[in-house]
Amino acid sequence: MRVLVTVDPTIPVPPKLYGGVERMAAGVVDSLRTRGHHVGLLAHPESTQACDAKYGWPEANPMSASAHLANTWALQRSVREFTPDLIHSFSRLLYLGTALLDYSLPKIMSYQRQPTPRTIRWAARAAGRSLCYTGCSAYIANAGSAIAGRWEAIPNFIHPEQLPFVAQVPTDAPLVFLSRVESIKGAHRAIAIARAADRRLIIAGNKADSGPEADYFQRRIAPEIDGDRVQYVGPVNDEQKAALLGRALAMLVPIEWNEPFGIVFIEAMACGTPVISSPRGALPELVTPGREGFLIQSDEEGVEAVRRIGNISRAECRARVEEAFTCEIVVSQYEALYGELLSGTTEARWTAR
């Protein structure tokens, strides 16, 4: 099978630092090639990902109509040169451009965020049954299917072997908040819960340097940081993240928005660390209350969850990841979808026309 994978033009594949979508795409490319498929990659020009054919977007930071058009043409050229059996896009639906009108070429558009109704409806009309969408969670897939088109829920994944499992931590181990330090991620609530539960809290992650979120940090987070009960350690790399999560009593991120997926939650569970969060977005798909952690509705429930966290089996947290969120498991789902779309190509072509 020949698969052309496209990834948003702003960050190289694999990413040098942060880049969740780019990490997913890199894993998909690696796994497909291991399985004997030929994979072309259209991505940021500085991408170093191993593949069978590499193409670069001409506009790495597209901000204008002409830049978007240039990238659309680049995808068309890549299709002509690589002659894929299927396109798997982790980039922008707009870039598929005239490829949407080619009903003989199956296309998958993978969403990591809330879909835009107008764009989805337009693409569904243009591409017919040659286009299938995937959402990184049932939450996203259900939101998309309510708009138009065929949607499948295929989750994000991690590489558990890169996150050492820690079977036991001291009884006075700290809680960890690991995410962007923004209001929707609930850092202020994590501080309130940790203080009420008389637990140390380590906060890690990027903070904004300007705008409303910078003001949020200065008003609601900075005054609480004392270097003892509440610490802020800033951004962490992969090695630091694994160490931080592995030694935590629990990861406490009581979100206040509908999280599309949340890779950091399964990273914590891979280390054996239970999760305390909110039942919003995809979290109910990741965390079974009482098994891998707790989903709370209030700070009072959060305090109770901290007190009950010792009842959670760290081994079951790791097992949940190995059962559902490894690269091999997820790429097998994509591979099965590829086969299904390719077997229905002829029918899709004549039905759509």
Residue pairs with C-beta under 8 A, 6 or more apart in sequence:
1 37
1 38
1 85
1 86
1 338
1 342
2 37
2 38
2 39
2 40
2 82
2 83
2 84
2 85
2 86
3 32
3 37
3 38
3 39
3 40
3 84
3 85
3 86
3 87
3 88
3 338
4 39
4 40
4 41
4 42
4 78
4 79
4 82
4 84
4 86
4 87
4 88
5 25
5 28
5 29
5 39
5 40
5 41
5 42
5 43
5 51
5 88
5 89
5 90
6 41
6 42
6 43
6 75
6 78
6 87
6 88
6 89
6 90
6 91
6 95
7 13
7 21
7 22
7 25
7 41
7 42
7 43
7 44
7 47
7 90
7 91
8 21
8 22
8 43
8 90
8 91
8 92
9 43
9 44
9 57
9 59
9 60
9 61
9 62
9 71
9 91
10 44
10 60
10 61
11 19
11 21
11 22
11 44
12 19
12 22
12 43
12 44
12 46
12 47
12 48
13 19
13 22
13 25
13 26
13 29
13 41
13 43
13 44
13 47
13 48
13 49
14 22
14 23
14 26
14 47
14 48
14 49
15 22
15 23
17 237
18 206
20 112
20 156
20 263
21 90
21 112
22 43
24 90
24 110
24 112
24 156
24 157
25 41
25 43
25 49
25 90
26 49
27 157
27 159
27 327
27 331
28 88
28 327
28 331
28 334
29 39
29 41
29 49
29 50
29 51
30 49
30 50
30 327
31 327
31 328
31 331
32 39
32 331
32 335
33 39
33 50
33 51
33 52
35 331
35 335
38 52
38 53
39 51
39 52
39 53
40 51
40 52
40 53
40 54
40 55
40 78
40 82
40 84
41 47
41 49
41 51
41 53
41 54
41 55
42 55
42 56
42 57
42 74
42 75
42 78
42 91
43 49
43 54
43 55
43 56
43 57
44 56
44 57
44 60
45 56
45 57
45 60
47 54
47 56
53 81
53 82
55 74
55 77
55 78
55 81
55 82
56 74
57 71
57 74
58 70
58 71
58 74
59 67
59 68
59 70
59 71
61 67
62 68
62 70
62 71
68 92
68 94
68 95
71 92
71 95
72 94
72 95
72 96
72 97
72 98
73 97
75 95
75 96
75 97
75 99
76 97
76 98
76 99
79 87
79 99
79 105
84 105
85 106
85 342
86 105
86 106
86 107
86 108
86 338
86 341
86 342
87 96
87 99
87 105
87 106
87 107
87 108
88 107
88 108
88 110
88 334
88 338
89 95
89 96
89 107
89 108
89 109
89 110
90 110
90 112
93 109
93 119
93 120
93 123
94 119
96 107
96 109
96 123
96 127
96 131
99 105
99 107
100 107
100 123
100 126
100 127
100 130
100 131
101 126
101 127
102 130
103 127
103 128
103 129
103 130
103 348
103 349
103 352
103 353
104 130
104 345
104 349
105 130
106 130
106 131
106 132
106 338
106 341
106 342
106 345
106 348
107 127
107 130
107 131
107 132
108 131
108 132
108 133
108 134
108 334
108 337
108 338
108 341
109 123
109 131
109 132
109 133
109 134
110 133
110 134
110 135
110 136
110 154
111 133
111 134
111 135
111 136
111 140
111 144
111 260
112 136
112 140
112 156
112 260
112 261
113 140
113 260
114 140
114 143
114 258
114 260
115 133
115 135
115 140
115 143
115 144
115 147
117 147
120 133
120 144
120 147
120 148
120 149
121 147
121 148
123 131
123 149
124 131
124 148
124 149
125 148
127 352
128 348
128 351
128 352
128 353
129 150
129 344
129 347
129 348
129 351
129 352
130 341
130 345
130 348
130 349
130 352
131 149
131 150
132 149
132 150
132 151
132 152
132 337
132 341
133 141
133 144
133 149
133 150
133 151
133 152
134 141
134 151
134 152
134 153
134 154
134 334
134 337
135 141
135 142
135 143
135 144
135 151
135 152
135 153
135 154
135 260
136 153
136 154
136 155
136 156
136 260
136 261
136 282
137 153
137 155
137 260
137 261
137 281
137 282
137 285
138 153
138 282
138 285
139 258
139 260
139 281
139 282
139 285
140 153
140 260
140 261
140 282
141 151
141 152
141 153
142 151
142 153
144 151
145 151
152 333
152 337
154 330
154 333
154 334
154 337
155 261
155 285
155 324
155 325
155 330
156 261
156 263
156 266
156 325
156 330
157 325
157 326
157 327
157 329
157 330
157 331
158 263
158 266
158 267
158 270
158 321
158 325
158 326
158 327
159 326
159 327
160 270
160 318
160 321
160 322
160 326
162 238
162 242
163 242
163 245
163 246
163 267
163 270
163 271
164 242
164 246
164 271
165 246
165 270
165 271
165 272
165 314
165 315
165 318
166 246
166 247
166 271
166 272
166 273
166 314
167 272
167 314
167 315
168 314
169 246
169 247
169 248
169 249
171 310
172 200
173 247
173 248
173 249
174 199
174 200
174 201
174 202
174 247
174 248
174 249
175 190
175 193
175 194
175 197
175 199
175 200
175 201
175 202
175 248
175 249
175 250
175 251
175 252
175 276
175 306
176 201
176 202
176 203
176 204
176 244
176 245
176 248
176 250
176 251
176 252
176 268
176 273
177 185
177 187
177 190
177 201
177 202
177 203
177 204
177 205
177 251
177 252
177 253
178 204
178 205
178 236
178 241
178 244
178 245
178 251
178 253
178 264
178 268
179 185
179 187
179 205
179 253
179 264
180 205
180 206
180 207
181 187
181 203
181 205
181 206
181 207
181 208
181 213
181 217
181 221
181 232
182 208
182 213
182 216
183 213
183 216
183 220
183 256
184 255
184 256
184 257
185 205
185 253
185 255
185 256
185 257
186 253
186 254
186 255
186 256
186 278
187 203
187 220
187 221
188 216
188 220
188 221
189 254
189 256
189 299
189 302
190 201
190 203
190 252
190 253
190 254
191 201
191 203
191 221
191 224
191 230
192 299
193 252
193 254
193 276
193 299
193 302
193 303
193 306
194 200
194 201
194 229
194 230
194 252
194 306
195 201
195 229
195 230
196 299
196 302
196 303
197 302
197 303
197 306
197 307
199 249
199 306
200 228
200 229
200 230
200 231
201 229
201 230
201 231
201 252
202 231
202 233
202 244
202 248
203 221
203 225
203 230
203 231
203 232
203 233
204 232
204 233
204 234
204 235
204 236
204 240
204 241
204 244
205 234
205 235
205 236
206 234
206 235
207 213
207 214
207 217
207 221
207 234
208 214
208 216
208 217
221 232
224 230
225 231
225 232
233 244
236 244
241 267
242 267
242 271
245 251
245 267
245 268
245 271
245 273
246 271
246 272
246 273
248 268
248 271
248 273
249 273
249 306
249 309
250 273
250 274
250 275
250 276
250 293
250 305
250 306
250 309
250 312
251 264
251 265
251 268
251 273
251 274
251 275
251 276
251 293
252 276
252 277
252 302
252 306
253 262
253 264
253 265
253 275
253 276
253 277
254 276
254 277
254 278
254 296
254 299
254 302
255 262
255 277
255 278
255 280
255 281
255 283
256 278
256 280
257 280
257 281
258 280
258 281
259 280
259 281
259 282
259 283
260 281
260 282
261 281
261 282
261 286
262 277
262 281
262 282
262 283
262 286
265 275
265 277
265 283
265 286
265 287
266 286
266 320
266 321
266 325
268 274
268 275
268 317
269 275
269 286
269 287
269 292
269 293
269 317
269 318
269 320
269 321
270 317
270 318
270 321
271 317
271 318
272 314
272 315
272 317
272 318
273 314
273 317
274 292
274 293
274 294
274 309
274 312
274 314
274 317
275 286
275 287
275 292
275 293
275 294
275 317
276 293
276 294
276 295
276 296
276 302
276 305
276 306
276 309
277 283
277 287
277 293
277 295
277 296
278 295
278 296
278 297
279 295
279 296
279 297
283 295
284 295
286 292
287 293
287 294
287 295
288 320
289 295
290 311
290 312
291 312
291 313
291 316
291 320
292 312
292 316
292 317
292 320
293 305
293 309
293 312
293 317
294 301
294 305
294 308
294 309
296 302
296 305
323 329
341 348
